[in-house]
Amino acid sequence: MSINLEWYDWVGLAGTLMVLGAFFLLQARKLSGTGLVYQLLNLLGAFGILASLYGSFNVSVFFLQIAWILISGYGIARGLSERGKPKA
């Protein structure tokens, strides 16, 4: 049995590992859910999974990854805007 993976399969696998790795590190309390590293792992992971749809499109996964990208982008923007503000 031979498995032939295309570039988009590899990118999708890397994206999946990023999202799962971020979630694991969050659960292990090694990352903060509001931290930039966590948000970037989710954002880049979602883009990787989205790229994997080039080989076989799935509308449900497409919408999930678009939502993941938007939410991660929001988290990054919010985190960056709060960095300059003093804590209450």
PDB file with one MODEL, atoms N, CA, C and O in Angstrom:
MODEL        1
ATOM      1  N   MET A   1       0.839  -1.167   0.000  1.00  0.00           N
ATOM      2  CA  MET A   1       0.000   0.000   0.000  1.00  0.00           C
ATOM      3  C   MET A   1       0.891   1.239   0.000  1.00  0.00           C
ATOM      4  O   MET A   1       1.830   1.342   0.789  1.00  0.00           O
ATOM      5  N   SER A   2       0.589   2.160  -0.878  1.00  0.00           N
ATOM      6  CA  SER A   2       1.376   3.378  -1.008  1.00  0.00           C
ATOM      7  C   SER A   2       0.481   4.599  -0.811  1.00  0.00           C
ATOM      8  O   SER A   2      -0.611   4.687  -1.373  1.00  0.00           O
ATOM      9  N   ILE A   3       0.959   5.518  -0.015  1.00  0.00           N
ATOM     10  CA  ILE A   3       0.227   6.752   0.203  1.00  0.00           C
ATOM     11  C   ILE A   3       0.987   7.870  -0.495  1.00  0.00           C
ATOM     12  O   ILE A   3       2.140   8.157  -0.173  1.00  0.00           O
ATOM     13  N   ASN A   4       0.326   8.485  -1.442  1.00  0.00           N
ATOM     14  CA  ASN A   4       0.938   9.607  -2.152  1.00  0.00           C
ATOM     15  C   ASN A   4       0.320  10.899  -1.644  1.00  0.00           C
ATOM     16  O   ASN A   4      -0.854  11.180  -1.885  1.00  0.00           O
ATOM     17  N   LEU A   5       1.123  11.676  -0.943  1.00  0.00           N
ATOM     18  CA  LEU A   5       0.639  12.933  -0.408  1.00  0.00           C
ATOM     19  C   LEU A   5       1.139  14.081  -1.272  1.00  0.00           C
ATOM     20  O   LEU A   5       2.315  14.143  -1.631  1.00  0.00           O
ATOM     21  N   GLU A   6       0.237  14.973  -1.593  1.00  0.00           N
ATOM     22  CA  GLU A   6       0.576  16.167  -2.360  1.00  0.00           C
ATOM     23  C   GLU A   6       0.997  17.277  -1.397  1.00  0.00           C
ATOM     24  O   GLU A   6       0.875  17.128  -0.181  1.00  0.00           O
ATOM     25  N   TRP A   7       1.494  18.394  -1.946  1.00  0.00           N
ATOM     26  CA  TRP A   7       1.950  19.501  -1.109  1.00  0.00           C
ATOM     27  C   TRP A   7       0.840  19.997  -0.183  1.00  0.00           C
ATOM     28  O   TRP A   7       1.095  20.322   0.977  1.00  0.00           O
ATOM     29  N   TYR A   8      -0.379  20.055  -0.690  1.00  0.00           N
ATOM     30  CA  TYR A   8      -1.484  20.568   0.119  1.00  0.00           C
ATOM     31  C   TYR A   8      -1.849  19.610   1.248  1.00  0.00           C
ATOM     32  O   TYR A   8      -2.363  20.039   2.281  1.00  0.00           O
ATOM     33  N   ASP A   9      -1.587  18.320   1.060  1.00  0.00           N
ATOM     34  CA  ASP A   9      -1.796  17.361   2.143  1.00  0.00           C
ATOM     35  C   ASP A   9      -0.802  17.611   3.273  1.00  0.00           C
ATOM     36  O   ASP A   9      -1.163  17.585   4.450  1.00  0.00           O
ATOM     37  N   TRP A  10       0.457  17.854   2.901  1.00  0.00           N
ATOM     38  CA  TRP A  10       1.493  18.130   3.896  1.00  0.00           C
ATOM     39  C   TRP A  10       1.216  19.427   4.643  1.00  0.00           C
ATOM     40  O   TRP A  10       1.399  19.504   5.858  1.00  0.00           O
ATOM     41  N   VAL A  11       0.774  20.445   3.911  1.00  0.00           N
ATOM     42  CA  VAL A  11       0.433  21.728   4.537  1.00  0.00           C
ATOM     43  C   VAL A  11      -0.752  21.540   5.493  1.00  0.00           C
ATOM     44  O   VAL A  11      -0.760  22.097   6.591  1.00  0.00           O
ATOM     45  N   GLY A  12      -1.737  20.766   5.080  1.00  0.00           N
ATOM     46  CA  GLY A  12      -2.882  20.482   5.933  1.00  0.00           C
ATOM     47  C   GLY A  12      -2.501  19.714   7.189  1.00  0.00           C
ATOM     48  O   GLY A  12      -3.006  19.997   8.276  1.00  0.00           O
ATOM     49  N   LEU A  13      -1.613  18.745   7.038  1.00  0.00           N
ATOM     50  CA  LEU A  13      -1.146  17.994   8.206  1.00  0.00           C
ATOM     51  C   LEU A  13      -0.392  18.900   9.175  1.00  0.00           C
ATOM     52  O   LEU A  13      -0.572  18.810  10.390  1.00  0.00           O
ATOM     53  N   ALA A  14       0.452  19.773   8.629  1.00  0.00           N
ATOM     54  CA  ALA A  14       1.184  20.714   9.477  1.00  0.00           C
ATOM     55  C   ALA A  14       0.198  21.639  10.204  1.00  0.00           C
ATOM     56  O   ALA A  14       0.366  21.921  11.390  1.00  0.00           O
ATOM     57  N   GLY A  15      -0.817  22.103   9.494  1.00  0.00           N
ATOM     58  CA  GLY A  15      -1.826  22.958  10.110  1.00  0.00           C
ATOM     59  C   GLY A  15      -2.576  22.248  11.217  1.00  0.00           C
ATOM     60  O   GLY A  15      -2.825  22.822  12.277  1.00  0.00           O
ATOM     61  N   THR A  16      -2.933  21.010  10.974  1.00  0.00           N
ATOM     62  CA  THR A  16      -3.629  20.215  11.986  1.00  0.00           C
ATOM     63  C   THR A  16      -2.759  20.044  13.228  1.00  0.00           C
ATOM     64  O   THR A  16      -3.245  20.164  14.353  1.00  0.00           O
ATOM     65  N   LEU A  17      -1.474  19.765  13.022  1.00  0.00           N
ATOM     66  CA  LEU A  17      -0.553  19.622  14.152  1.00  0.00           C
ATOM     67  C   LEU A  17      -0.415  20.932  14.923  1.00  0.00           C
ATOM     68  O   LEU A  17      -0.284  20.919  16.147  1.00  0.00           O
ATOM     69  N   MET A  18      -0.443  22.066  14.212  1.00  0.00           N
ATOM     70  CA  MET A  18      -0.360  23.360  14.898  1.00  0.00           C
ATOM     71  C   MET A  18      -1.573  23.590  15.795  1.00  0.00           C
ATOM     72  O   MET A  18      -1.430  23.974  16.956  1.00  0.00           O
ATOM     73  N   VAL A  19      -2.767  23.353  15.252  1.00  0.00           N
ATOM     74  CA  VAL A  19      -3.993  23.569  16.028  1.00  0.00           C
ATOM     75  C   VAL A  19      -4.055  22.608  17.216  1.00  0.00           C
ATOM     76  O   VAL A  19      -4.363  23.019  18.335  1.00  0.00           O
ATOM     77  N   LEU A  20      -3.769  21.356  16.976  1.00  0.00           N
ATOM     78  CA  LEU A  20      -3.791  20.373  18.068  1.00  0.00           C
ATOM     79  C   LEU A  20      -2.695  20.648  19.087  1.00  0.00           C
ATOM     80  O   LEU A  20      -2.914  20.517  20.291  1.00  0.00           O
ATOM     81  N   GLY A  21      -1.509  21.032  18.601  1.00  0.00           N
ATOM     82  CA  GLY A  21      -0.410  21.359  19.509  1.00  0.00           C
ATOM     83  C   GLY A  21      -0.739  22.552  20.385  1.00  0.00           C
ATOM     84  O   GLY A  21      -0.443  22.553  21.580  1.00  0.00           O
ATOM     85  N   ALA A  22      -1.356  23.577  19.787  1.00  0.00           N
ATOM     86  CA  ALA A  22      -1.756  24.755  20.558  1.00  0.00           C
ATOM     87  C   ALA A  22      -2.769  24.371  21.625  1.00  0.00           C
ATOM     88  O   ALA A  22      -2.674  24.825  22.766  1.00  0.00           O
ATOM     89  N   PHE A  23      -3.732  23.542  21.263  1.00  0.00           N
ATOM     90  CA  PHE A  23      -4.754  23.125  22.224  1.00  0.00           C
ATOM     91  C   PHE A  23      -4.137  22.294  23.350  1.00  0.00           C
ATOM     92  O   PHE A  23      -4.490  22.467  24.517  1.00  0.00           O
ATOM     93  N   PHE A  24      -3.221  21.398  23.002  1.00  0.00           N
ATOM     94  CA  PHE A  24      -2.544  20.596  24.023  1.00  0.00           C
ATOM     95  C   PHE A  24      -1.756  21.489  24.976  1.00  0.00           C
ATOM     96  O   PHE A  24      -1.836  21.330  26.194  1.00  0.00           O
ATOM     97  N   LEU A  25      -0.990  22.436  24.413  1.00  0.00           N
ATOM     98  CA  LEU A  25      -0.191  23.324  25.254  1.00  0.00           C
ATOM     99  C   LEU A  25      -1.073  24.212  26.132  1.00  0.00           C
ATOM    100  O   LEU A  25      -0.686  24.562  27.246  1.00  0.00           O
ATOM    101  N   LEU A  26      -2.234  24.569  25.644  1.00  0.00           N
ATOM    102  CA  LEU A  26      -3.188  25.322  26.460  1.00  0.00           C
ATOM    103  C   LEU A  26      -3.673  24.465  27.626  1.00  0.00           C
ATOM    104  O   LEU A  26      -3.702  24.923  28.769  1.00  0.00           O
ATOM    105  N   GLN A  27      -4.052  23.220  27.336  1.00  0.00           N
ATOM    106  CA  GLN A  27      -4.539  22.318  28.380  1.00  0.00           C
ATOM    107  C   GLN A  27      -3.444  21.976  29.390  1.00  0.00           C
ATOM    108  O   GLN A  27      -3.718  21.771  30.573  1.00  0.00           O
ATOM    109  N   ALA A  28      -2.201  21.918  28.911  1.00  0.00           N
ATOM    110  CA  ALA A  28      -1.058  21.628  29.788  1.00  0.00           C
ATOM    111  C   ALA A  28      -0.596  22.874  30.548  1.00  0.00           C
ATOM    112  O   ALA A  28       0.353  22.823  31.329  1.00  0.00           O
ATOM    113  N   ARG A  29      -1.283  23.987  30.305  1.00  0.00           N
ATOM    114  CA  ARG A  29      -0.978  25.275  30.940  1.00  0.00           C
ATOM    115  C   ARG A  29       0.425  25.768  30.602  1.00  0.00           C
ATOM    116  O   ARG A  29       1.086  26.412  31.417  1.00  0.00           O
ATOM    117  N   LYS A  30       0.862  25.457  29.395  1.00  0.00           N
ATOM    118  CA  LYS A  30       2.148  25.958  28.903  1.00  0.00           C
ATOM    119  C   LYS A  30       1.958  27.219  28.071  1.00  0.00           C
ATOM    120  O   LYS A  30       2.908  27.974  27.864  1.00  0.00           O
ATOM    121  N   LEU A  31       0.740  27.452  27.592  1.00  0.00           N
ATOM    122  CA  LEU A  31       0.397  28.648  26.831  1.00  0.00           C
ATOM    123  C   LEU A  31      -0.849  29.278  27.430  1.00  0.00           C
ATOM    124  O   LEU A  31      -1.686  28.608  28.035  1.00  0.00           O
ATOM    125  N   SER A  32      -0.945  30.589  27.242  1.00  0.00           N
ATOM    126  CA  SER A  32      -2.147  31.314  27.644  1.00  0.00           C
ATOM    127  C   SER A  32      -3.102  31.377  26.466  1.00  0.00           C
ATOM    128  O   SER A  32      -2.670  31.562  25.328  1.00  0.00           O
ATOM    129  N   GLY A  33      -4.379  31.228  26.720  1.00  0.00           N
ATOM    130  CA  GLY A  33      -5.379  31.300  25.660  1.00  0.00           C
ATOM    131  C   GLY A  33      -5.481  32.667  25.024  1.00  0.00           C
ATOM    132  O   GLY A  33      -6.014  32.800  23.922  1.00  0.00           O
ATOM    133  N   THR A  34      -4.981  33.683  25.698  1.00  0.00           N
ATOM    134  CA  THR A  34      -4.991  35.029  25.132  1.00  0.00           C
ATOM    135  C   THR A  34      -3.611  35.442  24.623  1.00  0.00           C
ATOM    136  O   THR A  34      -3.429  36.568  24.159  1.00  0.00           O
ATOM    137  N   GLY A  35      -2.652  34.541  24.709  1.00  0.00           N
ATOM    138  CA  GLY A  35      -1.294  34.856  24.290  1.00  0.00           C
ATOM    139  C   GLY A  35      -1.122  34.843  22.780  1.00  0.00           C
ATOM    140  O   GLY A  35      -1.871  34.181  22.062  1.00  0.00           O
ATOM    141  N   LEU A  36      -0.127  35.582  22.308  1.00  0.00           N
ATOM    142  CA  LEU A  36       0.130  35.696  20.880  1.00  0.00           C
ATOM    143  C   LEU A  36       0.545  34.368  20.254  1.00  0.00           C
ATOM    144  O   LEU A  36       0.121  34.061  19.140  1.00  0.00           O
ATOM    145  N   VAL A  37       1.354  33.581  20.937  1.00  0.00           N
ATOM    146  CA  VAL A  37       1.811  32.303  20.377  1.00  0.00           C
ATOM    147  C   VAL A  37       0.626  31.372  20.134  1.00  0.00           C
ATOM    148  O   VAL A  37       0.526  30.739  19.083  1.00  0.00           O
ATOM    149  N   TYR A  38      -0.264  31.296  21.109  1.00  0.00           N
ATOM    150  CA  TYR A  38      -1.444  30.441  20.967  1.00  0.00           C
ATOM    151  C   TYR A  38      -2.293  30.898  19.774  1.00  0.00           C
ATOM    152  O   TYR A  38      -2.725  30.079  18.962  1.00  0.00           O
ATOM    153  N   GLN A  39      -2.523  32.198  19.677  1.00  0.00           N
ATOM    154  CA  GLN A  39      -3.348  32.731  18.596  1.00  0.00           C
ATOM    155  C   GLN A  39      -2.689  32.516  17.231  1.00  0.00           C
ATOM    156  O   GLN A  39      -3.371  32.185  16.262  1.00  0.00           O
ATOM    157  N   LEU A  40      -1.377  32.701  17.149  1.00  0.00           N
ATOM    158  CA  LEU A  40      -0.674  32.502  15.882  1.00  0.00           C
ATOM    159  C   LEU A  40      -0.680  31.036  15.452  1.00  0.00           C
ATOM    160  O   LEU A  40      -0.828  30.735  14.267  1.00  0.00           O
ATOM    161  N   LEU A  41      -0.519  30.134  16.406  1.00  0.00           N
ATOM    162  CA  LEU A  41      -0.592  28.713  16.069  1.00  0.00           C
ATOM    163  C   LEU A  41      -1.961  28.362  15.497  1.00  0.00           C
ATOM    164  O   LEU A  41      -2.062  27.610  14.528  1.00  0.00           O
ATOM    165  N   ASN A  42      -3.003  28.905  16.094  1.00  0.00           N
ATOM    166  CA  ASN A  42      -4.356  28.663  15.590  1.00  0.00           C
ATOM    167  C   ASN A  42      -4.559  29.290  14.219  1.00  0.00           C
ATOM    168  O   ASN A  42      -5.137  28.659  13.334  1.00  0.00           O
ATOM    169  N   LEU A  43      -4.093  30.518  14.027  1.00  0.00           N
ATOM    170  CA  LEU A  43      -4.251  31.211  12.752  1.00  0.00           C
ATOM    171  C   LEU A  43      -3.509  30.487  11.629  1.00  0.00           C
ATOM    172  O   LEU A  43      -4.082  30.208  10.576  1.00  0.00           O
ATOM    173  N   LEU A  44      -2.239  30.188  11.859  1.00  0.00           N
ATOM    174  CA  LEU A  44      -1.448  29.507  10.821  1.00  0.00           C
ATOM    175  C   LEU A  44      -1.954  28.083  10.584  1.00  0.00           C
ATOM    176  O   LEU A  44      -1.959  27.603   9.451  1.00  0.00           O
ATOM    177  N   GLY A  45      -2.374  27.417  11.648  1.00  0.00           N
ATOM    178  CA  GLY A  45      -2.940  26.076  11.503  1.00  0.00           C
ATOM    179  C   GLY A  45      -4.194  26.082  10.658  1.00  0.00           C
ATOM    180  O   GLY A  45      -4.382  25.215   9.804  1.00  0.00           O
ATOM    181  N   ALA A  46      -5.053  27.059  10.895  1.00  0.00           N
ATOM    182  CA  ALA A  46      -6.297  27.161  10.123  1.00  0.00           C
ATOM    183  C   ALA A  46      -6.002  27.438   8.654  1.00  0.00           C
ATOM    184  O   ALA A  46      -6.662  26.880   7.777  1.00  0.00           O
ATOM    185  N   PHE A  47      -5.020  28.291   8.375  1.00  0.00           N
ATOM    186  CA  PHE A  47      -4.628  28.535   6.988  1.00  0.00           C
ATOM    187  C   PHE A  47      -4.097  27.255   6.332  1.00  0.00           C
ATOM    188  O   PHE A  47      -4.374  26.989   5.162  1.00  0.00           O
ATOM    189  N   GLY A  48      -3.330  26.467   7.097  1.00  0.00           N
ATOM    190  CA  GLY A  48      -2.816  25.209   6.558  1.00  0.00           C
ATOM    191  C   GLY A  48      -3.930  24.237   6.222  1.00  0.00           C
ATOM    192  O   GLY A  48      -3.915  23.608   5.164  1.00  0.00           O
ATOM    193  N   ILE A  49      -4.893  24.112   7.119  1.00  0.00           N
ATOM    194  CA  ILE A  49      -6.029  23.219   6.871  1.00  0.00           C
ATOM    195  C   ILE A  49      -6.846  23.729   5.694  1.00  0.00           C
ATOM    196  O   ILE A  49      -7.322  22.942   4.876  1.00  0.00           O
ATOM    197  N   LEU A  50      -7.008  25.039   5.607  1.00  0.00           N
ATOM    198  CA  LEU A  50      -7.722  25.641   4.477  1.00  0.00           C
ATOM    199  C   LEU A  50      -7.014  25.325   3.155  1.00  0.00           C
ATOM    200  O   LEU A  50      -7.666  25.032   2.153  1.00  0.00           O
ATOM    201  N   ALA A  51      -5.692  25.386   3.158  1.00  0.00           N
ATOM    202  CA  ALA A  51      -4.925  25.068   1.949  1.00  0.00           C
ATOM    203  C   ALA A  51      -5.110  23.614   1.538  1.00  0.00           C
ATOM    204  O   ALA A  51      -5.073  23.292   0.350  1.00  0.00           O
ATOM    205  N   SER A  52      -5.311  22.731   2.519  1.00  0.00           N
ATOM    206  CA  SER A  52      -5.479  21.309   2.200  1.00  0.00           C
ATOM    207  C   SER A  52      -6.755  21.055   1.404  1.00  0.00           C
ATOM    208  O   SER A  52      -6.883  20.021   0.746  1.00  0.00           O
ATOM    209  N   LEU A  53      -7.690  21.986   1.460  1.00  0.00           N
ATOM    210  CA  LEU A  53      -8.940  21.829   0.721  1.00  0.00           C
ATOM    211  C   LEU A  53      -8.738  21.996  -0.782  1.00  0.00           C
ATOM    212  O   LEU A  53      -9.648  21.719  -1.563  1.00  0.00           O
ATOM    213  N   TYR A  54      -7.568  22.440  -1.188  1.00  0.00           N
ATOM    214  CA  TYR A  54      -7.240  22.545  -2.603  1.00  0.00           C
ATOM    215  C   TYR A  54      -7.379  21.177  -3.282  1.00  0.00           C
ATOM    216  O   TYR A  54      -7.800  21.084  -4.435  1.00  0.00           O
ATOM    217  N   GLY A  55      -7.021  20.125  -2.552  1.00  0.00           N
ATOM    218  CA  GLY A  55      -7.087  18.778  -3.110  1.00  0.00           C
ATOM    219  C   GLY A  55      -8.482  18.183  -3.119  1.00  0.00           C
ATOM    220  O   GLY A  55      -8.861  17.485  -4.060  1.00  0.00           O
ATOM    221  N   SER A  56      -9.234  18.453  -2.088  1.00  0.00           N
ATOM    222  CA  SER A  56     -10.579  17.907  -1.982  1.00  0.00           C
ATOM    223  C   SER A  56     -11.414  18.879  -1.153  1.00  0.00           C
ATOM    224  O   SER A  56     -11.292  18.923   0.072  1.00  0.00           O
ATOM    225  N   PHE A  57     -12.251  19.650  -1.817  1.00  0.00           N
ATOM    226  CA  PHE A  57     -13.014  20.696  -1.146  1.00  0.00           C
ATOM    227  C   PHE A  57     -14.114  20.102  -0.283  1.00  0.00           C
ATOM    228  O   PHE A  57     -14.792  19.149  -0.665  1.00  0.00           O
ATOM    229  N   ASN A  58     -14.269  20.699   0.897  1.00  0.00           N
ATOM    230  CA  ASN A  58     -15.318  20.316   1.835  1.00  0.00           C
ATOM    231  C   ASN A  58     -15.891  21.605   2.405  1.00  0.00           C
ATOM    232  O   ASN A  58     -15.194  22.324   3.120  1.00  0.00           O
ATOM    233  N   VAL A  59     -17.134  21.907   2.104  1.00  0.00           N
ATOM    234  CA  VAL A  59     -17.724  23.191   2.480  1.00  0.00           C
ATOM    235  C   VAL A  59     -17.778  23.383   4.000  1.00  0.00           C
ATOM    236  O   VAL A  59     -17.585  24.500   4.481  1.00  0.00           O
ATOM    237  N   SER A  60     -18.031  22.336   4.748  1.00  0.00           N
ATOM    238  CA  SER A  60     -18.090  22.451   6.209  1.00  0.00           C
ATOM    239  C   SER A  60     -16.732  22.824   6.786  1.00  0.00           C
ATOM    240  O   SER A  60     -16.631  23.706   7.639  1.00  0.00           O
ATOM    241  N   VAL A  61     -15.700  22.154   6.319  1.00  0.00           N
ATOM    242  CA  VAL A  61     -14.348  22.448   6.787  1.00  0.00           C
ATOM    243  C   VAL A  61     -13.937  23.852   6.347  1.00  0.00           C
ATOM    244  O   VAL A  61     -13.266  24.566   7.092  1.00  0.00           O
ATOM    245  N   PHE A  62     -14.335  24.247   5.149  1.00  0.00           N
ATOM    246  CA  PHE A  62     -14.038  25.582   4.643  1.00  0.00           C
ATOM    247  C   PHE A  62     -14.602  26.645   5.583  1.00  0.00           C
ATOM    248  O   PHE A  62     -13.874  27.549   5.995  1.00  0.00           O
ATOM    249  N   PHE A  63     -15.873  26.553   5.925  1.00  0.00           N
ATOM    250  CA  PHE A  63     -16.483  27.541   6.802  1.00  0.00           C
ATOM    251  C   PHE A  63     -15.907  27.493   8.220  1.00  0.00           C
ATOM    252  O   PHE A  63     -15.753  28.533   8.860  1.00  0.00           O
ATOM    253  N   LEU A  64     -15.593  26.308   8.706  1.00  0.00           N
ATOM    254  CA  LEU A  64     -14.977  26.191  10.021  1.00  0.00           C
ATOM    255  C   LEU A  64     -13.631  26.901  10.052  1.00  0.00           C
ATOM    256  O   LEU A  64     -13.331  27.618  11.006  1.00  0.00           O
ATOM    257  N   GLN A  65     -12.820  26.710   9.019  1.00  0.00           N
ATOM    258  CA  GLN A  65     -11.494  27.326   8.991  1.00  0.00           C
ATOM    259  C   GLN A  65     -11.570  28.834   8.785  1.00  0.00           C
ATOM    260  O   GLN A  65     -10.748  29.570   9.331  1.00  0.00           O
ATOM    261  N   ILE A  66     -12.538  29.305   8.011  1.00  0.00           N
ATOM    262  CA  ILE A  66     -12.723  30.751   7.867  1.00  0.00           C
ATOM    263  C   ILE A  66     -13.082  31.352   9.228  1.00  0.00           C
ATOM    264  O   ILE A  66     -12.545  32.394   9.606  1.00  0.00           O
ATOM    265  N   ALA A  67     -13.981  30.706   9.959  1.00  0.00           N
ATOM    266  CA  ALA A  67     -14.342  31.183  11.295  1.00  0.00           C
ATOM    267  C   ALA A  67     -13.130  31.153  12.222  1.00  0.00           C
ATOM    268  O   ALA A  67     -12.920  32.081  13.004  1.00  0.00           O
ATOM    269  N   TRP A  68     -12.334  30.090  12.137  1.00  0.00           N
ATOM    270  CA  TRP A  68     -11.141  29.940  12.982  1.00  0.00           C
ATOM    271  C   TRP A  68     -10.160  31.074  12.694  1.00  0.00           C
ATOM    272  O   TRP A  68      -9.570  31.641  13.614  1.00  0.00           O
ATOM    273  N   ILE A  69      -9.989  31.401  11.415  1.00  0.00           N
ATOM    274  CA  ILE A  69      -9.083  32.477  11.010  1.00  0.00           C
ATOM    275  C   ILE A  69      -9.595  33.822  11.531  1.00  0.00           C
ATOM    276  O   ILE A  69      -8.820  34.610  12.075  1.00  0.00           O
ATOM    277  N   LEU A  70     -10.885  34.087  11.368  1.00  0.00           N
ATOM    278  CA  LEU A  70     -11.453  35.355  11.829  1.00  0.00           C
ATOM    279  C   LEU A  70     -11.349  35.506  13.345  1.00  0.00           C
ATOM    280  O   LEU A  70     -10.995  36.575  13.843  1.00  0.00           O
ATOM    281  N   ILE A  71     -11.655  34.446  14.069  1.00  0.00           N
ATOM    282  CA  ILE A  71     -11.587  34.506  15.528  1.00  0.00           C
ATOM    283  C   ILE A  71     -10.143  34.658  16.002  1.00  0.00           C
ATOM    284  O   ILE A  71      -9.872  35.425  16.926  1.00  0.00           O
ATOM    285  N   SER A  72      -9.225  33.937  15.380  1.00  0.00           N
ATOM    286  CA  SER A  72      -7.811  34.069  15.740  1.00  0.00           C
ATOM    287  C   SER A  72      -7.307  35.472  15.425  1.00  0.00           C
ATOM    288  O   SER A  72      -6.569  36.066  16.211  1.00  0.00           O
ATOM    289  N   GLY A  73      -7.708  35.996  14.271  1.00  0.00           N
ATOM    290  CA  GLY A  73      -7.320  37.364  13.908  1.00  0.00           C
ATOM    291  C   GLY A  73      -7.846  38.376  14.903  1.00  0.00           C
ATOM    292  O   GLY A  73      -7.142  39.314  15.276  1.00  0.00           O
ATOM    293  N   TYR A  74      -9.088  38.185  15.334  1.00  0.00           N
ATOM    294  CA  TYR A  74      -9.678  39.053  16.357  1.00  0.00           C
ATOM    295  C   TYR A  74      -8.878  38.963  17.653  1.00  0.00           C
ATOM    296  O   TYR A  74      -8.583  39.982  18.277  1.00  0.00           O
ATOM    297  N   GLY A  75      -8.530  37.751  18.052  1.00  0.00           N
ATOM    298  CA  GLY A  75      -7.761  37.564  19.284  1.00  0.00           C
ATOM    299  C   GLY A  75      -6.396  38.228  19.208  1.00  0.00           C
ATOM    300  O   GLY A  75      -5.937  38.822  20.184  1.00  0.00           O
ATOM    301  N   ILE A  76      -5.747  38.131  18.056  1.00  0.00           N
ATOM    302  CA  ILE A  76      -4.440  38.770  17.880  1.00  0.00           C
ATOM    303  C   ILE A  76      -4.586  40.288  17.941  1.00  0.00           C
ATOM    304  O   ILE A  76      -3.819  40.960  18.631  1.00  0.00           O
ATOM    305  N   ALA A  77      -5.567  40.829  17.223  1.00  0.00           N
ATOM    306  CA  ALA A  77      -5.780  42.278  17.214  1.00  0.00           C
ATOM    307  C   ALA A  77      -6.105  42.797  18.615  1.00  0.00           C
ATOM    308  O   ALA A  77      -5.581  43.824  19.047  1.00  0.00           O
ATOM    309  N   ARG A  78      -6.964  42.082  19.307  1.00  0.00           N
ATOM    310  CA  ARG A  78      -7.337  42.501  20.661  1.00  0.00           C
ATOM    311  C   ARG A  78      -6.145  42.431  21.608  1.00  0.00           C
ATOM    312  O   ARG A  78      -5.922  43.336  22.413  1.00  0.00           O
ATOM    313  N   GLY A  79      -5.391  41.355  21.503  1.00  0.00           N
ATOM    314  CA  GLY A  79      -4.214  41.218  22.359  1.00  0.00           C
ATOM    315  C   GLY A  79      -3.182  42.299  22.110  1.00  0.00           C
ATOM    316  O   GLY A  79      -2.597  42.829  23.054  1.00  0.00           O
ATOM    317  N   LEU A  80      -2.952  42.630  20.847  1.00  0.00           N
ATOM    318  CA  LEU A  80      -1.992  43.672  20.515  1.00  0.00           C
ATOM    319  C   LEU A  80      -2.480  45.044  20.968  1.00  0.00           C
ATOM    320  O   LEU A  80      -1.680  45.865  21.418  1.00  0.00           O
ATOM    321  N   SER A  81      -3.773  45.303  20.857  1.00  0.00           N
ATOM    322  CA  SER A  81      -4.298  46.603  21.270  1.00  0.00           C
ATOM    323  C   SER A  81      -4.279  46.758  22.783  1.00  0.00           C
ATOM    324  O   SER A  81      -4.183  47.879  23.283  1.00  0.00           O
ATOM    325  N   GLU A  82      -4.368  45.665  23.518  1.00  0.00           N
ATOM    326  CA  GLU A  82      -4.365  45.725  24.970  1.00  0.00           C
ATOM    327  C   GLU A  82      -2.960  45.792  25.558  1.00  0.00           C
ATOM    328  O   GLU A  82      -2.795  46.095  26.740  1.00  0.00           O
ATOM    329  N   ARG A  83      -1.951  45.512  24.742  1.00  0.00           N
ATOM    330  CA  ARG A  83      -0.569  45.538  25.257  1.00  0.00           C
ATOM    331  C   ARG A  83      -0.141  46.919  25.715  1.00  0.00           C
ATOM    332  O   ARG A  83       0.609  47.047  26.683  1.00  0.00           O
ATOM    333  N   GLY A  84      -0.609  47.953  25.031  1.00  0.00           N
ATOM    334  CA  GLY A  84      -0.207  49.306  25.379  1.00  0.00           C
ATOM    335  C   GLY A  84      -1.022  49.925  26.495  1.00  0.00           C
ATOM    336  O   GLY A  84      -0.668  50.989  27.004  1.00  0.00           O
ATOM    337  N   LYS A  85      -2.107  49.276  26.883  1.00  0.00           N
ATOM    338  CA  LYS A  85      -2.995  49.838  27.889  1.00  0.00           C
ATOM    339  C   LYS A  85      -2.564  49.387  29.297  1.00  0.00           C
ATOM    340  O   LYS A  85      -2.164  48.238  29.487  1.00  0.00           O
ATOM    341  N   PRO A  86      -2.647  50.282  30.263  1.00  0.00           N
ATOM    342  CA  PRO A  86      -2.338  49.877  31.649  1.00  0.00           C
ATOM    343  C   PRO A  86      -3.441  48.974  32.196  1.00  0.00           C
ATOM    344  O   PRO A  86      -4.613  49.119  31.849  1.00  0.00           O
ATOM    345  N   LYS A  87      -3.044  48.048  33.053  1.00  0.00           N
ATOM    346  CA  LYS A  87      -4.020  47.138  33.658  1.00  0.00           C
ATOM    347  C   LYS A  87      -4.773  47.855  34.773  1.00  0.00           C
ATOM    348  O   LYS A  87      -4.216  48.684  35.493  1.00  0.00           O
ATOM    349  N   ALA A  88      -6.056  47.513  34.893  1.00  0.00           N
ATOM    350  CA  ALA A  88      -6.908  48.156  35.910  1.00  0.00           C
ATOM    351  C   ALA A  88      -6.651  47.611  37.279  1.00  0.00           C
ATOM    352  O   ALA A  88      -7.282  48.042  38.244  1.00  0.00           O
TER     353      ALA A  88
ENDMDL
END
